[in-house]
Amino acid sequence: MSKAEKDMVNHPSHYKGNGIECIDAMKACVTPEEFRAHLKLTVIKYLWRYEKKNNPLEDIQKALVIGILNNLS
């Protein structure tokens, strides 16, 4: 996986504003249980639609990254 592809999976530039990543702001707004539920639903979303995307592997990679985050939360 190239650096550009990795950035689109781990830290897409369009998810960062004023030096804060969206996922970090979201985590700060909810309880740990609510955040884990959000991550689980996000994994389902990526796996649900990956076959319809131009780059299906990217959505599978995103689902894996979110799944790992869920286990770390």
C-alpha positions as a printed Julia matrix, in Angstrom:
73×3 Matrix{Float64}:
   0.0    0.0    0.0
   1.42   3.38  -1.02
   1.73   6.3    1.4
  -1.14   8.11  -0.36
  -3.38   5.04  -0.05
  -2.45   4.65   3.61
  -3.3    8.28   4.31
  -6.74   7.81   2.72
  -7.35   4.88   5.07
  -5.79   6.08   8.32
  -5.85   9.88   8.17
  -7.78  11.3    5.2
  -7.05  15.02   4.95
 -10.75  15.83   4.48
 -11.46  14.52   8.01
  -9.19  17.04   9.72
 -10.0   20.63  10.58
  -8.18  23.12  12.8
  -5.66  20.42  13.68
  -8.32  18.03  15.03
  -9.37  14.8   13.38
 -13.12  14.29  13.17
 -12.91  10.88  14.89
 -11.2   12.46  17.91
 -13.84  15.18  18.19
 -16.6   12.57  17.93
 -14.99  10.42  20.64
 -14.82  13.41  22.97
 -18.57  14.06  22.56
 -19.92  10.67  23.63
 -19.46   7.96  26.23
 -17.01   5.13  25.51
 -19.94   2.76  24.94
 -21.54   5.12  22.44
 -18.25   5.55  20.62
 -17.74   1.78  20.34
 -21.27   1.43  18.96
 -20.48   4.08  16.35
 -17.31   2.23  15.34
 -19.17  -1.08  15.0
 -21.8    0.53  12.78
 -19.1    2.17  10.68
 -17.46  -1.21  10.07
 -20.82  -2.56   8.88
 -21.21   0.45   6.56
 -17.82  -0.06   4.91
 -18.35  -3.8    4.44
 -21.88  -3.27   3.16
 -20.82  -1.0    0.3
 -17.24  -2.0   -0.58
 -18.24  -3.93  -3.73
 -19.93  -0.83  -5.12
 -16.88   1.42  -4.75
 -14.22   2.31  -7.33
 -11.56   1.08  -4.91
 -13.18  -1.74  -2.91
  -9.92  -2.65  -1.16
  -9.8    0.81   0.41
 -13.17   0.32   2.13
 -12.08  -3.11   3.4
  -8.91  -1.52   4.78
 -10.99   1.21   6.44
 -13.24  -1.41   8.03
 -10.16  -3.18   9.43
  -8.71   0.05  10.81
 -12.04   0.99  12.44
 -12.33  -2.54  13.84
  -8.88  -2.2   15.4
  -9.83   1.2   16.85
 -12.9   -0.42  18.36
 -10.72  -2.91  20.19
  -8.47  -0.13  21.48
 -11.32   2.08  22.71
